[in-house]
Amino acid sequence: MTSTTAPRRVTPSASVLLKALTAAGVPAFYDEGDDVIYAHPDSVTQDQTFHHAHVMINWTKTYPDSIAETYVAVTLWKPDGLTDFDQINTLYATPGQRPLAEEAQRAAQAAADWMANRRADGLLLNALAEYGLLPARGALMTPDQFDTVCALAKNGTPPVTGVLISADRIDIPISFGHGEWGRLSIADRACSVQHVPSVHTGWSMFLHDEHGEPVGDPVFISGGNDAFVDCAADSAELAAAAADWVTAPVSRHCDCYNNEQPGRPHDRECNRYAHPRTDRDAA
């Protein structure tokens, strides 16, 4: 990657993207040699861009250069040695070719979110905290570690107290009674919680039984069809649903656990695993 401080020519499509980045408050420049745009934090000068984590924006080009339909990708990179770079993440990728003006705004907002350290899991954790659902001590663990903790829970003791956070989901322990604990597992449709809010496409929440197995359909799901969803509002709605499950998971949603006897465990295929209907469902 080589930067060009004063490019001799900025293509029309690059100009549209640079204008959107400037409007979003993101420092960026066009590299004529690579034919891409690089963006960097305010605290980093253009000359120092490749010595720090930075954003690269590329897009499909037509001949002659077009500003109509295009595909845009916004990726995050970090230096690996003097001349090599590792891709850390894809912040945004166009689901299909769309008008460049629209994609430029979406790409710029995704870059701005990353620069400002805005993440979807942060909005969701804040929403859960409104209901007293707070991260547990040592909450950061892998999904496999949490599965193990849940499997070892005995004698009515919860696996942990509080919300658990992993790289790809958020887990909330939920009591089934009779000393058994399951969990609610939350992620977006791409199995992520650490994406930037501007490209949020909806949350999904599944109930997992005492063996860590998912049970039935999602108890909460939003978005779909690659449509973007307001992450703050969606997180608030999901948090309310999660709190509802945590406070009344048995009496409101499934009576099977109340009827358990030795040799007659809960039927995990029970069709009463269903979130109460809402006005939105009835519409």
N, C-alpha and C positions, 0 to 999 in steps of 0.2 A: 504494500500500500504506500503510495507516495502522494503527498499533498501538493497542491498548486496554489500558492498564495494569491496570485492574480491570474486567473484563467483567461485565456485569450478569447474563449467563446463559451457562453452558457446557453445550452439548448433551451428551446421553448418549454419543454416539459420540466426541465430542471428549474427553470425560473418560477413555474407555478408552485413547485414543492418548496423552494427557498422562501417564497413569499408567505406560504402557509406556516413554515417554521418560524419565520420572523414574527408573524402575528401571534404565535403561541409563546413567544419569548424564548425560543430555543436557538442558541448560537450554532450556526451551520455554515458549511461552505461546499462548493461544487469542485470535485476533482476531475479535471478534464481528461487526465491520463487513464483513470479507472472508470470514468463515466458514471460516477455515483456521487451521492451526497454524504458527507460525514457531519455528525452533530456531536457536540461535546458540552459538558457542564460549564456554567458561568465561571467557575473557579479555575478552569483550565483554558489556557490560550490555544489558539489555532495551531501554533507551531508545536505545542506539547500534546496534541490530541492523541497521537498514537503511543504515547507513554502511559496512557490511562485507559480505563474502560470507556468505550465510546459507542455511538450508534451509527450504523451504516444503513442508508436508504437506497435501494435500487428499484428499478421498474422496467417493464417491458418497453421496448422502443420499436417504432415502426419507421419505415423509410418512405417519404421524408418524416422527420420527427413530428409526432402527433401529440396533441394535448386532449384528445378525445378519450376513447376507451383505453384502459391500461391495467396492469397488475403491479401492485406495490408491495414490497417486503421491507419491514423494519426489523433489523437484527442487532443484537448487542454483542460486542466483541471486547476482549481484553488482550493485552500484550502477552506473548509467551516467548521470551527471549528478545533479541535485538531486532529481528526482522519477521518473526512469526506471530500469528494471532490465533486465538481460540474463540470460536463462537460460543457464547454463554447461553443465549436464549433468542427466541423469535418473539419480539414484542407485538408484532402485527403482520399478518399476511392476508392480502385480499382474497376472499373466498372465490371470486370470479372477476373477470374484467368489468370495471366500472368507470364512470367518468373521472378523469384525473383530478378535477377540482374537488370532488367529493373525497376521493382517496387521499389527496394531499392534506386535507384537514384532519382526516382520521389518523394518518401517519404522524402528523405534527403533534396531535394531542397525545398519541401513544408515547412519543419521544419526550414530551413535556411531563407526562406522568412519571416516567422513569427518572428524569432529571430531578423531579421534586420528591422522589421516593414514595410515590403513591402506589399502593398495592390493594388488590381486591380483598385479600385476607385481612388487611388492617381495617377496612370498612366493616367487614363481617364481624370481626372480633369486637369492634366498638359496639355494634348493634347487639351482639350477644351479651355484652357487659351490662347493657341497659336492663337485662332480666336477671342479673346476678350470675350469669354463666361466664366465669372468669377462667383464664388459663391456669392450669395446674402447675404446681412446682415441678420443674423439670419437664415442662409440657412438650418441649421439642424432642420428638423421637420418631423413629421410622415406623411405618405401618406394621411391619412384622413384629417389632418390639411391642407395640400396643396389642396386637393379636395375642401375643404370649401372655401379657399381663392380664388381659380379659379371661383367658383360659384358666389362669391360676387362681382367679378370685373365688373364695370359698366363704361359707358361714356368714353370708349377708354383708361381707366387707366389700365395698366398691373397689374396683381395680385402682382407681385414683380418684381424687376429688378435684373436679374441674375439667376444663376443656383441653384436649390434646391437639397439638399442631404438628403436622408432618409436611414434607415438601409438596405433596400432591393432594392433601385433604385435611379437613378438620374433623375431629371425633369428639362426641359428647357421650360419656357413660350414662346409661339409663337402666334403672332398676326394674327387673321383672318380678321381684318377690321371690320367696323360697330360696334366698341366697344366690340367685342367678342375676348376672348383669350382662346386658348387651350394649349396644351403642347406636348412635345416629352418626352416619358418615356423610360429610358434605364435600362436594367438589363442583366444579363447573363441568360443562359437557365435554371438555377436553381433558378432564381429570387434573385440574389445576386449581390452586387457590392463590397463587402468587402472581397472576397476570395483572396487567395494569387496568384500572377501572374503565378506561375509555373504550376498551374492546371486550367488555363483559357481555356474554351472550346468555346468561341465566345460570342459577344455581340448581343443583339437584341434591336431594337428601334421601338416603336409604336407611332403613332399619336393619340392623344386624342382630342375629340371635346370640344366645349365650355361647355358641360355638364359633362365633365370628362370621357366620354365613349370612349373606343378604337374604331378606325375606320379602317376597312379593315385589310389587311395583314401587317406584319412588313414593315416599310419603309427602314429598314436596318437589315440584319441578316447575321451572319458569323458562321463558324464552323459547328459542327454537328457530329452525330455518335460517341460521346464520344472522338473525336479526340482533342488533345490539340493544341491551337492556340497561336502564339506569341502575348502576351498581349499588348506590346508596339506598335507593328505595327498595330494590330487590333484597338487599341484605337485611333491611328492617323487617320486611315481610317474612323472610325465612327465619329470622331470630324469634319472631312471635310464634311461628309454628313450632320451632324447636322447644321453646319454653313451655308450650302447651303439652308437648309429648313428655317432657321431663317431669312436669308437675302432676300429670294424670295419665301415665302410659297404659295402665291396666284397665281401670274402671271405665275409661272413656273409649279406648280403642280395641281392647281385646280382653275377654273374660277367661280365656282358657287357663291362664296361669293360676287363677283363683280356684280352678277345679282340678288342679294336678294332684295326683296321688302316687305313691310308690308304684313303679311299674307302668304308670300311665302318664308319660311326660307330655309336655305341650306339643301340639301339632303345628309344626312350622309352616305348613301349607294353609293354615287357618285363613279364611277369606275375610276375617274381620280386621286384618292389618290394613286399615284404610284411614286416612286422615278425614276428620269431619268435613262434610261438604261446606263450601263457602258460597257467597253470592256469585263469585267469579265462576265457580264450577257450574252453578245453576244457569248462568247466562248462556 
